Amino acid sequence: MTINPPLYVGIFLVAVLSLVLLLVNRRRLQVERFFPEIMKVPILKRLLAS
């Protein structure tokens, strides 16, 4: 069985689930170690700092 939501709903769901996965796994990903330039962006620093 498949679900066919409108495009904007699908994009929103993918964005939310991606953000949740990123937040849950941010320590394991060690973004600040491999991509230190990302930490210069305040919003990303707040989201990705472990």
Protein Blocks (a to p, Z undefined) as FASTA:
>chain_A
ZZdddfklmmmmmmmmmmmmmmmmmmmnommlmmmmlmmpmklmmmmpZZ
